Amino acid sequence: MKVRSSLWYRWSLIMPLVMILVLGLVVPVQAASFGDGPVIGPDEVIDDDVFLDGDAVRMEGTVNGNLMATGNTVTISGTVNGDVFAFGNLIVIAESGEINGNLFVGGQNITIDGKVSGSIAGGSSTMVLGENASAGLNLYYGGYALTSEAGSEINRGMYAGAYQAVLDGDVARNLNIAAAAVELNGAVGGDVVLDVEASDAEGFPSYWSPPGAPAAITPGLRISENAEIGGSLTYTSPKEQADAIQTRPEGGIVFQTPVPADVDGTEVDVDSDRMRRATVVTPFLRWMFKFMQRLVTLLLLAGLALWLLPKLLKNVADKAAEKPLPSAGYGFLALLVGYAGSFVAGIVILGVGILFAVITLGALSRVVFGIGFSSLALVFAVFLLLVNYGSKLVLAYLVGTRLLGQVASNAKNQHVWGTLLGVLLYVLMRSIPFLGWLVGLVATVFGLGAMWLLYQDWRNARKPAVETEVVEALPEA
């Protein structure tokens, strides 16, 4: 194994900190080993953090540290005494796999049949929890189909958003799912909160499913007589589905329509206080989901920026601090020109393409449409990336590093910790009702304006050198 501490220095400061802020856990990291190949044999023990990449990645040994694995297929059948970050087409945590930390996983198809002592967070077309799967904390999932087989265990809560969820396993505490179709056959120790479609929902004519996914099931709620619910069942649906609930939750049943003002008073053994509490739970969970989604996204992008473009991020933030008012002004203009310019460019491309088609230059018109709209889409995508994320990171870096410098001027790696602090503060401010949009707008205009001013300085610095080269190239008279 080769040690590349210069690259790992950036990585080790970012990804564990993402996990720290999201889950409140602390993981010590030092250096990293980059595998000579995508396989760690069953007898191999690595006392370090490991990065594996390849077409077919296999981790069959022991890693005493964090593991990051990327590949077409990633199979973990050994022991990882740390967190695992796995990304690929097919991700498999085998029955013999043991992760003494958290599992962050993304891919097309995910199968987990081993043990995870921490939480599982995943996004995919499908995720299957096998009969031997267990998570010591929570499960967070977003995708098309979530399946938990009988015997699987989540020792705290399960939170998911999907098209369908078929749950035969056990959840020790609360279950919260938003899906078109939910089938519950296992045991839930706490409350169950569901947001489901009606059983006769329209708009799902063929029940399409992505490649490799299980067959799509009919929308609606189905809770079997074998299911056990230790708390209350609250479900939100366009129509009541009492006939589909074959078990009796210990805390009773609450049905409500999607619009809080139209809540149907249907209730079984639940007092009015529980009903009022149920109508508040769903909006809060949606707010919490958006908060966590925004936080994780910005933290990941902040990690990439500090890893790949640390100097550029600092220079843009310094420019915003040096010229705050010009930054705001130029940023507002850039916002208007970006959207208006994209619209005008689209009209021009369309007009030129139609013109060439009218004058019988059909082949040329197709070239104009293809190259023109493809280029416009690429430029507009970059613009949106800067508007939605880049500008926010600039303000987060500026505010976080300045604030950390005031309270902990001797702290090491202030640019890293300051950026993470700034991101957290921004997301908290952005999540304030009625005021959050203004915080987002201010961050956008300041960040965009600072980027433009830095670009202007760079362009002006290049002009003398270019002019000098041109003058020297001219022949003497």
N, C-alpha and C positions, 0 to 999 in steps of 0.2 A: 504494500500500500504506500502511496505517495502522499506526503503532507504538503498542502499548499496553504500555508497560514495566511498569506496576504489576501487571498480570495475569501477564505473562511472568516477572516476578521470582520468583513462586512456582513457576511451571512449570519454569523453567530450573534451579532448584535441586533439583528432585525427580527428574524422569524421567532425565536424564543420570546422576544418582547411582545410580539403580536399575541402569542398565547398567554403571556402574563396579564396583559390588559383585558383580554377577553375572558379568561377563565380564572384569573387570580392566582396562578401558580408560578413558582420560580424554579428555573432550571439552570444549573451552572454549565457553561460551555467554555471550551478552551480552543482546540484546534480541530481540523477536519482531515479525514483520509478520503481521497478520491480513488475509488477502486480501479485496478488495472483492467478489470473486466466486469461484466454485469452480474457476477455470481460470487456469493460467499458460501463456501462449503460447510457441511454440517459440523466439521471438527474445528472450524476456524473461529477464533475469539478475537475481537477487536476492542481495545480499551480506548475508544475515541469516537467522535462523531463521524458519520460516513455518508458519502454521496455516491449513489450508483445510477448509471445511465446505460441504456442499451435496448435492443429489441426485446429480448426475453430476460428480465431481471429476476434473480432468485436470491433470497436471503434465507439460508438454511442453518446458519451458525448462531453466534451470539455477538451482539453489539452492545457494549456498555457505553451508551451515549445516544445521541439523536440519529435518526436515519432519514435521509431524503432519497427517494427512488422514483425515477421516471423511465418509462419505456412503453412499448406496445402492450406487453403483459408484465405485470409485477406480482410475484408470488412471495409471500413471507410465511415461512414455516418454522422459523427459528425464534429466538428470544431477543427482544430489544428492550434494554433497560433505559428508556428515554422516550421521547416523542417520535412519531413516524409521520412523514409527509410523503404520500404516495400519489402519483399522477400517471395515468395511462389509459389505454383502451379497455383492458381487463385487469382489475385489481382483485387479488385473492389473498385473504388472511386465512391460512389453513387451520385445521383443527389443532395442530401442534404449535401454531403460532401464538406467541405471548408477548404482549406489548405492555410494559410497565410504565405507562405514560398515556398521552393522548394520541388519538389517531385522526389526522386530517387527510382526507382522501377525495380525489376527483377523477372521474373517468366515465366511460360509457356504461360498463357493467361492473358492479362491485359485489363481491361475495365475502362475507365475514363469518368465519366459523371458529375463530379462536377467542382468546381472552384479552380484553383491554381494560387496564386498571383505571384509566381516566375516562374522558369523554370521547365520543365519536362524532365528528363533524364531516359531512359528505355531501357532494352534489354529483348526480349522474342520471342516466336514463333509468337504470334499475339499481336497487340495493337489496340484497338478500341476507338476512341474518339467519345463519344455519342453526340447527338444533343444539349445537355446542357453543354458540356465540354468547358472549357476556360483556357488558360494559359496567365498570364500577361507578360511573357517574351518569351523565346524560347522553342522549342521542339527538343530534340536530341533522335534519335531512331536507334537501330540496331536489326534486327531480320528477320523473314520470311515475315510477312504481316502487313502492316500499313493501317488502315482504318480510315478516318475522315468523320463523317456523316454531312449532311447539318445542319447548325446551330452551329457547333463547331467553336471555335475561337482561333487562336494563334496570340497574339498581337504584336509579333515581327517576328522572323524567324523560319523556319522549316528545319532541317537538318537530313537526314535519309539515311540508307543503308539497303536494303531489297531485297527479291525476287520480291515482288509486292507491289504497293502502289495505293490505290483507294481513291482519295481526293475529297470529296464533300463539305468540310468545307472551312472556310476563313483563310487566312494567311495575316497579315497586311503588312509585309515587304517581305523579300526574301525567296524563296523556293529553296532548293538544295537537290537533291535526286539522288542516284545511285541505280538502280534496273533493273531487267530484264523486268518488265512490269510496266507501269505507266498510270493511268487514272486520268485526271484532269477535274473536273466539277465545282469546286468552284472558289473563287476569291483570287487573289494574288496581293497585293498592289505594290510590287517591282519587281525585276528581278527573272526569273525562270531559273535555271541551272539544266539540267538533263543529266544523263548518262544511256542510255537504250539499250536493245538488238534490233535487227531488228525484224520486225513482222513475218518474216519467219525463225526465228532463229532455228537452230538444237540443239540437246542436251537436249531438254525438251519434250521427247516423250509422257510421261503420265501426265505431270504437277503434280507431286507428291506434297502433302502438309502434314505437320505434324498433329498429332491428335489435334482436337479442332480448327484447322485453317479453314478459309473460303476456298471455292473451288478455286483452282489455276486458274488464268486467263492467256490468251495467251500472250507471250512476245511481247513487242513493245510499242509504244507511242500512246495514244489516248487522245486528248483534245477536249472536246465537244464545241458546239457553245454557251453553257451557261457559259463557263469558262470566267473569266476576268483576264487579266494580265496587271498590270499598268506599268511595265517596259518592258525589252526585254526578249525574249525566246531564250536560247542557249541550244541546245541539241547535245549530242555526241552519235553517233550510227554507226554501220557498214554500214547502208544504209539510204538514205534520206527517211523521212516519212512525206512529206508535205501533202499528202492526208489525214493523220490522224489528222491534225491540223485544226479544224473547226472554230477557233476564230482568231482574229487579235490582237496580242499584240501591245500595244501603242509604244513600243520601237523597234518593228521589230523582225525578226526571223534570227537566225544564226544556220546553220547546219555545223557540223564538224565531221570528222572521228576520231576513237580512237587515231591514230598516228598523232601528230601535223604536221609533215612534209607532210602528205597526206591530209591536210584539203581541203575539197571541198569548192570552193568559193561561193556556193549557199547562197544568202543573200537577204532579203527583207527589203527595206527601212532602211538599216543599213550602215553607212559609214565605211571606211577602219579602222579608229581608233577604232571603237567599235569591229570590227572583231579581230584586234590584241589584244585588251583587253580581249576578250572572250577566246582566245587561252591560255592566262596566268592564267585565273581564276581557271580552273580545276586542273592544277598541284599544285597551291598554296593551294587549298582546301584539296587536298590529303595530302600535307605536313602537313597542320594544323591538319587534322584528326589524322595522325600518332603521331604528337606531343601531342595532347590531350589524345590519347589512352595510350601512354607511361607514361604521367604524372599522369593520374588518377590511372593506375595500380600500379605504384611505390608508390604513396601516400597511397593507400589502404593497400599495403603490409607493408609499413613503419608503418602505424598505428597498424597493427597486431603485428609487431615485437616489437614496443615500449610497447604494451599492454601485450604481453605474454612473450617476451624474452628480456626485456630491459638490463639486466645485461650481457647476452651473447653478444648482439650487441655491447655494450660498450667495453667488453673485446677483441672482435675480432678487433674493430677499434683501440684500444690501441696497440694491437700487430702489426698491420700494421704500426702505427706511430713509434713504437719502433724498428722494423726491416723492413724498407721499401724494401731494396734490396733483402734480403732473401725471403720476401713475394712475390716479383715479380718473382723470380726464381722458387720457389716452386709452385706458381700459374701457371706458364707456363707449368711446368712438369705435374701438376695435370690436366690441360686442355688436354694435349696430351694423358696422360695415361687414362683419363676418356673415351675419345672417342675410342681410340685404344683398351683399355681393354674391353669395351662393345662389340666391334666388335669381338674380339677374344673369349670372353665368349659365344657369340652367335654361333660362329663356333663350339666351343667345345660341347655345348649343342646339337647342331644339329648332330654332329658326333657321340656322345655317344648314342643319341636316335636312329640313323640309325643303329649303331652297334648292339644294343639290338634287333632291329627289324629283322636284318639279321639272328641273331642266335636264332630266333623264340621266343624271350621274348617280344612279342608284348605288353602285358599289362604293362610291366615295361617301355617299350619305351614311351608309352603314359604318364606315370607318369613323366618320365624325361622331355618330351616336355612340359607338363602342368606346373609342378612346376618350371622347369628351366626357361622357357621363362616368366612366370608370375613374378618370383623373379627378373629376369633381367630387365623386364619392370619397376617394382617398383623402383629398384635401379637407373636405368637410368633416370626415371622421377624426382627423388630427386636430382640427379646430375644436370639435366637441370634446375631445379628450383634454385639451388645454383648458376649456371653459369649465367642464364639470369636475375635473380632478387636479390638473396642473396648477391652476390659479389658487385652489384651496391649499395645496401643499406649500406654496410660496408663503401665504399668510400664516399657516401653521408653523412653518420653520421660523419665520420672523418673530412671531409672538412667543413661541415656546422657548427658543434659545435666549431671547432677551429676558424673559421671566426667570428662566433657570439661572441665568447669569447673575440676577439680582439676589436670589435666595440661596444659591449654591455655586458660588463663583469658582470653587476649587474642584468641582466634580469632574471626573474624567468623561471623555466622549460626550461633551455637552451638546454637540450637533445632533447626535443620535437621540439622547434622552430628551433634548429640547424639542426635536421634531415630533416625537411620540407624545409628549405632553401637549404640544400645540394641536396635534390632530385630535386628541381626546377633548380638549377645551372647545375646539371648533365644532365637533360633532354634538357635544352637549348644548352649545349655543344654537346650533342649527336645528335641534330637535324641540326648541321651545315653541309652543303653538303661537301662531299669529306674528311672532317676531323672527322665527327661523329663516323665512324667505329673505328678510332684509339682511341678515347676517351672511347668507349665501351670496346675495348680490354684491355686498361690499367686498367680500373675499374675491369674487370673480373680477370685478373691475380693477381692484388694486393689483391682483396677480397678473392679469392680462396686460395692464399698463406697464408694469415693471418689466415684463418680458419684452414688450415693444421698445422701451427705452434702452434696455441692454442690447437689443438687436441693432438699434440705431447707433449706439456707441461702437459696436463691433464693425458695422459697415463704414462708419466715418474713420475708424482707425485703419482700415484697409485702403482707403482712397489714396492717401499720399504715396504708399508703396506702389500701387498700380500705376499712378501717374508718373512716378519716377522711372518705372520700367519702360513705359511707353516713350518718354523723352529720350532715354538712353538708346532706345532702339531706332530713333529717327536718324537718318543720315545727315551728316554735316553739310551745310550749303557750300 
